[in-house]
Amino acid sequence: MQRMKQMLVLVLVVLCASAKPLSALSLIDGLLPNGNFEFGPKPQQLKGTKVIGPHAIPNWETSGYVEYIKSGQTQGDMLLVVPEGAFAVRLGDEASIKTKVNVVNGMFYALTFSAARTCAQEEKLNVSVSPNSEEKDWGMLPMQTMYSSDGWDSYSWGFLAESNQIEITIHNPGMEKDPACGPLIDSVALKGLTSPKRTRANMLKNGNFEEGPYIFPNTSWGALIPPNIEDDHSPLPGWMVESLKAVKYIDAAHFAVPEGKRAVELVAGKESALAQVVKTTPGKLYDLTFSVGDANNSCEDSMIIEAFAGKSTLQVPYQSTVIDDVKLLSVRYPGRP
């Protein structure tokens, strides 16, 4: 209940509404080839559910203890449900899956995939691409907190393509010795991102959040943007997630969005925070304007949001009534060197 009391949807602007960025040009904007794992191993390439051979799953290479899971399969008393299609994969300790994708060299991308925790409370997933000239540039995505009601969440991760062909790897670094406790993976997608610019109308980059990771159209839980993501590799261009918990990127097809087609939901209350650095002129006054609304996801209670601009702070109470109610708020602050 405490978490539900602090779930908010935001659209932020400085001065006034920003321009919508142009669509990115990408070789893939959506599901990767066999990204939903519907094409699986041949019968002789399976030992029960365990995948035998690194190339048994079309378009993918596997390593370690990887299982091919059919929706409706049981694990003890647990019913394993696949959100899209009929099949998913499970990664045991130190297991991984990887695939090669043609992209545009020098372009930013956001990877989105759906995952479910099966046992361990401390499960994590390591996401990386190669080639990559930056040392230790990978994403370690925590899965301790599940935000959807059915146990599945979609996660996003951003990166810069350094070649016209890249290799994407999703790896389970291992927290349990029981391979049946590894996370389930389904629906892996890729989206090219533009680099939004500041405009005369809005000094914030991507202030309306229209540019962001791919959201699977047949799911109703949006896409999580992991904590401690910096803006140079953020799947939400221009923004940093400066918090211990994730924020959720949502669409107007499944949520109430105050403006446009996309917004951000602060799903972890005070543990969710977005930030952006803006250059200002000393002595000049600036207005940080933002919309606060209910996501229309059955959360009905009191909420609160804090906005910080320079040394100025605005604390806004909001009473959710599960209707399309939006507040437009503003805080004025002087520029700093």
C-alpha positions as CSV (number, residue, x, y, z in Angstrom):
1,M,0.0,0.0,0.0
2,Q,2.9,2.4,0.8
3,R,4.3,1.9,-2.7
4,M,0.9,2.5,-4.3
5,K,0.5,5.8,-2.4
6,Q,3.4,7.2,-4.3
7,M,3.0,6.1,-8.0
8,L,2.9,9.1,-10.3
9,V,2.9,10.0,-14.0
10,L,5.1,12.9,-15.1
11,V,5.6,15.1,-18.1
12,L,8.2,17.8,-17.5
13,V,9.0,21.0,-19.4
14,V,11.0,24.1,-18.8
15,L,9.3,27.3,-20.1
16,C,6.7,25.5,-22.3
17,A,6.0,22.3,-24.3
18,S,8.9,20.8,-26.3
19,A,8.9,19.8,-29.9
20,K,8.5,16.1,-30.8
21,P,11.7,14.4,-32.0
22,L,11.9,12.8,-35.4
23,S,11.6,9.1,-35.6
24,A,14.9,7.2,-35.6
25,L,16.2,5.4,-38.6
26,S,17.0,1.8,-37.6
27,L,17.3,-1.5,-39.3
28,I,15.1,-3.0,-36.5
29,D,12.5,-1.2,-34.5
30,G,10.7,-4.0,-32.8
31,L,11.1,-7.7,-32.1
32,L,14.4,-9.3,-33.0
33,P,14.5,-12.3,-35.3
34,N,12.9,-15.1,-33.3
35,G,13.0,-12.6,-30.4
36,N,9.9,-14.3,-28.8
37,F,11.6,-17.8,-29.1
38,E,8.5,-19.2,-30.9
39,F,10.9,-21.2,-33.2
40,G,12.5,-23.7,-30.9
41,P,14.9,-26.6,-30.8
42,K,14.2,-29.9,-32.7
43,P,13.1,-32.8,-30.4
44,Q,16.5,-34.3,-30.6
45,Q,18.0,-31.0,-29.4
46,L,16.1,-31.2,-26.1
47,K,16.7,-33.3,-23.0
48,G,13.4,-32.7,-21.2
49,T,13.4,-28.9,-21.1
50,K,17.2,-28.5,-21.3
51,V,18.5,-27.2,-24.6
52,I,21.3,-29.4,-26.1
53,G,23.7,-27.7,-28.4
54,P,24.6,-24.0,-28.7
55,H,22.7,-23.4,-31.9
56,A,19.5,-25.3,-31.1
57,I,17.3,-22.2,-30.9
58,P,17.1,-20.5,-34.3
59,N,18.9,-17.1,-34.5
60,W,20.3,-17.6,-31.0
61,E,23.4,-19.1,-29.5
62,T,23.2,-20.5,-26.0
63,S,25.8,-21.2,-23.3
64,G,25.4,-23.1,-20.0
65,Y,22.1,-24.5,-18.6
66,V,19.4,-23.1,-20.8
67,E,15.8,-24.4,-20.7
68,Y,13.1,-24.1,-23.4
69,I,9.9,-23.5,-21.5
70,K,6.3,-23.9,-22.8
71,S,3.6,-21.7,-21.4
72,G,1.5,-23.6,-18.8
73,Q,4.4,-25.8,-17.7
74,T,4.6,-26.2,-14.0
75,Q,7.6,-25.9,-11.6
76,G,6.6,-27.5,-8.4
77,D,3.4,-25.7,-7.4
78,M,4.2,-22.7,-9.7
79,L,2.5,-22.4,-13.1
80,L,4.8,-20.8,-15.6
81,V,3.0,-18.4,-17.9
82,V,4.5,-16.8,-21.0
83,P,3.2,-13.3,-21.6
84,E,3.4,-13.3,-25.5
85,G,3.2,-16.5,-27.6
86,A,3.8,-20.0,-26.2
87,F,7.5,-20.3,-25.4
88,A,10.3,-18.6,-23.4
89,V,13.8,-19.6,-22.2
90,R,15.1,-19.9,-18.7
91,L,18.7,-19.1,-17.8
92,G,20.4,-21.2,-15.2
93,D,23.4,-20.1,-13.2
94,E,26.0,-18.5,-15.5
95,A,23.9,-19.4,-18.5
96,S,23.5,-16.9,-21.4
97,I,21.8,-16.3,-24.8
98,K,23.2,-14.1,-27.5
99,T,22.3,-13.1,-31.0
100,K,23.8,-11.0,-33.8
101,V,21.9,-8.0,-35.2
102,N,22.5,-5.6,-38.1
103,V,22.4,-2.0,-36.9
104,V,23.6,1.5,-37.8
105,N,27.2,2.2,-36.6
106,G,27.3,5.3,-34.3
107,M,23.6,5.2,-33.4
108,F,22.1,4.9,-30.0
109,Y,19.7,2.0,-29.3
110,A,17.5,0.7,-26.6
111,L,17.1,-3.0,-25.9
112,T,13.8,-4.2,-24.3
113,F,13.0,-7.7,-23.1
114,S,10.5,-9.3,-20.8
115,A,11.7,-11.3,-17.8
116,A,10.2,-13.1,-14.8
117,R,11.9,-14.2,-11.6
118,T,11.2,-17.8,-10.6
119,C,12.9,-18.4,-7.2
120,A,15.7,-16.2,-6.0
121,Q,15.0,-12.9,-4.4
122,E,18.3,-11.5,-5.5
123,E,18.2,-12.5,-9.2
124,K,19.9,-10.1,-11.7
125,L,20.6,-10.1,-15.4
126,N,23.7,-8.9,-17.1
127,V,23.1,-7.3,-20.5
128,S,26.0,-6.4,-22.9
129,V,26.8,-5.7,-26.5
130,S,30.0,-6.2,-28.5
131,P,32.0,-4.7,-30.0
132,N,32.4,-2.2,-27.2
133,S,35.4,0.1,-26.7
134,E,34.2,1.2,-23.2
135,E,35.6,-0.8,-20.4
136,K,33.0,-2.6,-18.2
137,D,30.2,-1.1,-20.2
138,W,27.4,-3.5,-19.4
139,G,24.0,-3.4,-17.6
140,M,23.4,-5.3,-14.4
141,L,19.7,-5.2,-14.1
142,P,18.2,-6.0,-10.6
143,M,15.1,-8.1,-10.5
144,Q,14.4,-8.0,-6.7
145,T,11.3,-5.9,-7.2
146,M,8.5,-7.0,-9.5
147,Y,6.1,-4.2,-10.5
148,S,3.5,-6.0,-12.6
149,S,0.7,-8.1,-11.1
150,D,1.4,-11.3,-13.1
151,G,5.1,-11.6,-12.3
152,W,6.5,-10.4,-15.6
153,D,8.2,-7.0,-16.3
154,S,9.8,-5.6,-19.3
155,Y,13.3,-4.1,-18.9
156,S,15.2,-1.6,-21.1
157,W,18.9,-0.9,-21.5
158,G,20.6,1.7,-23.8
159,F,23.9,1.5,-25.7
160,L,25.9,3.0,-28.6
161,A,26.4,0.8,-31.6
162,E,30.1,0.7,-32.6
163,S,29.7,-1.5,-35.7
164,N,27.2,-2.2,-38.4
165,Q,26.7,-5.6,-36.7
166,I,26.6,-6.2,-33.0
167,E,26.2,-9.2,-30.7
168,I,23.7,-8.8,-27.9
169,T,24.2,-11.0,-24.8
170,I,21.8,-11.6,-21.9
171,H,23.5,-13.5,-19.0
172,N,22.5,-14.8,-15.7
173,P,25.4,-14.1,-13.3
174,G,24.0,-16.7,-10.9
175,M,22.6,-16.4,-7.4
176,E,21.3,-19.9,-6.9
177,K,22.8,-23.4,-7.3
178,D,19.5,-24.8,-8.5
179,P,19.2,-24.2,-12.3
180,A,15.4,-24.3,-12.1
181,C,15.6,-20.9,-10.2
182,G,17.0,-19.0,-13.1
183,P,15.0,-16.1,-14.7
184,L,12.6,-16.6,-17.6
185,I,13.3,-14.5,-20.7
186,D,10.8,-13.7,-23.5
187,S,10.2,-11.1,-26.2
188,V,13.5,-9.4,-27.0
189,A,13.2,-6.2,-29.0
190,L,15.4,-3.3,-30.2
191,K,14.7,0.3,-31.1
192,G,16.9,3.1,-32.6
193,L,16.9,6.3,-30.6
194,T,17.4,9.9,-31.7
195,S,19.5,12.3,-29.7
196,P,16.9,15.0,-28.7
197,K,18.0,18.6,-28.8
198,R,17.1,21.5,-26.5
199,T,14.8,24.0,-28.3
200,R,13.9,27.7,-27.8
201,A,10.6,26.4,-26.4
202,N,12.0,23.9,-23.9
203,M,15.5,23.8,-22.4
204,L,15.0,20.2,-21.4
205,K,16.0,17.4,-23.8
206,N,13.1,15.0,-24.4
207,G,10.9,16.9,-21.9
208,N,7.8,15.2,-23.0
209,F,9.4,11.7,-22.9
210,E,8.2,10.9,-26.4
211,E,11.6,9.3,-27.2
212,G,12.3,6.1,-25.3
213,P,12.6,2.4,-25.4
214,Y,10.3,0.0,-27.3
215,I,7.1,-1.0,-25.5
216,F,5.6,-4.3,-26.5
217,P,2.1,-3.4,-27.8
218,N,0.4,-6.6,-26.5
219,T,1.6,-6.1,-22.9
220,S,0.1,-3.8,-20.3
221,W,3.1,-3.1,-18.0
222,G,5.3,-0.6,-20.0
223,A,9.1,-0.9,-19.8
224,L,11.3,-0.4,-16.7
225,I,14.3,1.9,-16.9
226,P,16.8,0.6,-14.4
227,P,18.3,2.7,-11.6
228,N,21.6,4.6,-11.9
229,I,21.4,4.9,-15.7
230,E,23.4,7.9,-17.0
231,D,22.1,10.0,-19.9
232,D,24.9,9.1,-22.4
233,H,23.6,5.5,-22.5
234,S,20.1,6.0,-21.2
235,P,17.2,4.2,-22.9
236,L,15.3,7.4,-22.1
237,P,17.4,10.0,-24.0
238,G,18.4,13.1,-22.1
239,W,17.5,11.7,-18.7
240,M,19.3,10.0,-15.8
241,V,17.6,7.6,-13.3
242,E,19.3,8.8,-10.1
243,S,17.6,6.5,-7.7
244,L,17.8,3.0,-6.0
245,K,14.7,1.8,-7.9
246,A,13.6,1.9,-11.5
247,V,11.1,4.2,-13.2
248,K,8.5,2.9,-15.6
249,Y,8.1,4.1,-19.2
250,I,4.4,3.9,-20.2
251,D,2.3,4.4,-23.3
252,A,-1.1,6.0,-23.8
253,A,-2.6,2.7,-25.2
254,H,-2.5,1.1,-21.7
255,F,-2.2,4.1,-19.2
256,A,-3.6,7.6,-18.8
257,V,-0.9,9.9,-20.2
258,P,-1.3,13.6,-19.6
259,E,0.1,14.7,-23.0
260,G,1.3,12.9,-26.1
261,K,1.8,9.1,-26.3
262,R,4.4,8.5,-23.6
263,A,5.1,9.3,-20.0
264,V,7.1,8.2,-17.0
265,E,5.6,6.6,-13.9
266,L,7.5,6.8,-10.6
267,V,6.6,3.3,-9.5
268,A,8.8,3.1,-6.4
269,G,7.7,6.3,-4.6
270,K,10.6,8.2,-3.1
271,E,13.0,5.6,-4.4
272,S,12.3,6.6,-8.0
273,A,13.9,9.8,-9.3
274,L,14.7,11.3,-12.7
275,A,17.3,14.0,-13.3
276,Q,18.7,16.2,-16.1
277,V,21.5,18.8,-16.1
278,V,20.5,22.1,-17.7
279,K,22.9,25.1,-18.3
280,T,21.4,28.4,-17.1
281,T,22.5,32.0,-16.9
282,P,23.2,33.5,-13.5
283,G,20.5,36.0,-12.5
284,K,18.0,34.9,-15.0
285,L,14.7,33.4,-13.9
286,Y,13.5,30.0,-15.1
287,D,10.3,28.1,-14.8
288,L,10.2,24.3,-14.4
289,T,6.7,23.2,-15.4
290,F,5.4,19.7,-15.2
291,S,2.2,17.7,-15.4
292,V,1.2,15.2,-12.7
293,G,-1.6,12.7,-13.2
294,D,-2.9,9.3,-12.3
295,A,-1.8,6.4,-14.5
296,N,-5.3,4.9,-14.4
297,N,-3.9,1.6,-13.2
298,S,-6.2,1.0,-10.2
299,C,-4.1,3.0,-7.7
300,E,-6.5,5.1,-5.6
301,D,-4.8,6.8,-2.7
302,S,-2.8,9.9,-1.7
303,M,0.4,10.6,-3.5
304,I,3.2,13.1,-3.4
305,I,6.0,14.3,-5.7
306,E,9.0,16.5,-5.0
307,A,10.6,18.6,-7.7
308,F,14.1,20.2,-7.3
309,A,15.5,22.9,-9.6
310,G,18.7,24.6,-8.4
311,K,18.1,25.3,-4.8
312,S,14.3,25.6,-5.2
313,T,12.1,22.7,-4.1
314,L,8.4,22.1,-4.7
315,Q,6.4,19.4,-2.9
316,V,3.1,18.5,-4.5
317,P,0.4,16.4,-2.8
318,Y,-1.9,14.6,-5.2
319,Q,-5.1,12.6,-4.4
320,S,-5.7,9.9,-6.9
321,T,-9.3,9.1,-7.7
322,V,-8.7,6.8,-10.7
323,I,-10.0,9.3,-13.1
324,D,-8.3,11.3,-15.8
325,D,-7.3,14.2,-13.5
326,V,-4.1,16.1,-14.3
327,K,-2.4,18.9,-12.5
328,L,-0.1,21.4,-14.3
329,L,2.5,22.7,-11.8
330,S,5.5,25.0,-11.9
331,V,8.5,26.1,-9.8
332,R,10.5,29.3,-10.5
333,Y,14.2,29.4,-9.8
334,P,17.2,31.7,-10.6
335,G,19.9,30.5,-12.9
336,R,23.3,29.4,-11.6
337,P,26.8,29.4,-13.1
